[in-house]
Amino acid sequence: MKFVRSSLPIYLGVVGGAVVLLAYFLTPKLLQDLSKWFGEWRMTLAAFALTLGAGNLLRIHANRIRLKRESFAFSYVLIFFLIGYIVLGTFWGRTHPLYSYIFDNAYQPLSATVFSINAFYISTACYRAFRARNLQAAVLLIAGVVVMLGKVGIGYAIWPGFATVTDWIMNVPNSAAMRGINMAAALGALGVSLRVILGLERGHLGGE
Amino acid sequence: MDDFLTRMQNIDRRIIYTVVFIVLAVPMFKPMGLPLKITRETKASYDAIEALPEGALVMFATANAPGTQAELEPQSIAVVKHLMRKNAKIVFNPVAAESPRYCDRYREMMAAAGFEEGVDFIQLPYQAGGETLYVAMGTDLKSAYVMIQPGQYELWDSIDGMQDFDLFVDCGGGETQRWAIGHIEAKYHIPHITLITAVILAVVQPYFTSRQFSGIVSGLNGAAEYEVLAGFPGLAASGMDAQSLGHLWVIFTIVLGNVAYFITKAGKAAKARGGGD
């Protein structure tokens, strides 16, 4: 059992990672076919991850109902729609009028509403947090204000130069900083990947 | 005075929310006709499609979802309409679980304009996997979609792999752009334009500067610019005045808070000096 829980995942990680990495640089057909086969498995596993997520959600809310936790009635609604929508989509398909109706008239407006609430939160967060307490904060504040004005028509109406300055901020300092961040993140990812391939990284096995 | 300045730094959030609502809602009903500056990124996207030959093959990968549709949907509609004008053959590829419904609408739009499904456009089935899907598409497109049978779609049968596409359009509010750059653009160097939410422009911009992205259509303003360029006035242009006023209100509150903060700070410093004398 210990082999299945701790050693087997490491061996799979070493073999899978090494094959995919080598296939990027070497051309033997066997290696390429193996890499492609691993890729197909990854897609299948990703589909199972969706099922796992749905199963987990079901388990958590079934427990909330069983233990009669606060507002457990909402869990009935969630489970009803979770199972109902899966059944509807599986047996009648995406083109069924009821499936489209629920997506267009319930899921879509509700989800868009939750996202649009950000406009309200962002406005109060900017007002309370954006203080020019030191030089760096002042630079950030000025750059933020200029970009906000440079991206909309009213900024262009006030002074056409806002658009030019915004263009420069986005293309020069922003691009330079983002490249640095991306390079650092890529090197970090490379380091972790090498540790997985060499069997040194065990964090993904539960921190053992 | 001190009390007033302190209050200016702590305006009740309900007042801020109410003003945000008003400045966003009023221009929707009474547009102000503010000017629109066409950005380099949007113009480059328009030019990339304009440069396509008649009947070019285009993949339109979309991760559009209800949370991002306010920005991505007007962009997508404008770009699809422009592609239709170029008689492009489009492979719609929903790469997020919610996206197939959006692709359905683009398909309906094309069918209504007289394009034939299977010959002029197709929609691939949604595949889970995120970045894994992009890896698979970059490695072997056909084997990533083995569920499509040979003979099912004439357009699909004519495609061997990603190298056959004349343009890759990637629409999404976050990670798909990096995946597309890493696994498709880097490998095939096909022209590539991206449709994004405004908040991730800072992340994506370096790829435009390096010319890996041929163009970027960013946020509602990008959509409005594209609608103007392509001559399809639509959803986005009507929302631009609201966005302008929204930005102006946020800037006003930032300035107000800072002015009050600095006057209060100067007052405290003066008092401290007075107390010390």
Interface residues (C-beta under 8 A of the other chain):
Chain A: S35 K36 G39 E40 R42 M43 A46 A47 A49 L50 R94 T95 S100 F103 D104 Y107 Q108 P109 L110 S111 A112 V114 F115 S116 A119 F120 I122 S123 T124 C126 Y127 R128 F130 R131 A132 L141 V145 M148 L149 K151 V152 G153 I154 G155 Y156 A157 P160 A163 D167 M170 N171 N174 S175 M178 R179 N182
Chain B: I11 R13 I16 Y17 V20 F21 L24 L34 P35 L36 K37 T39 R40 A65 P66 G67 T68 Q69 A70 A97 E98 P100 R101 D104 Q127 A128 G129 G130 T132 L133 V135 A136 T139 D140 S143 A144 A198 L201 A202 V203 Q205 P206 T209 G219 N221 M240 D241 Q243 S244 L245 G246 H247 L248 W249 V250 I251 T253 I254 L256 G257 N258 Y261 F262
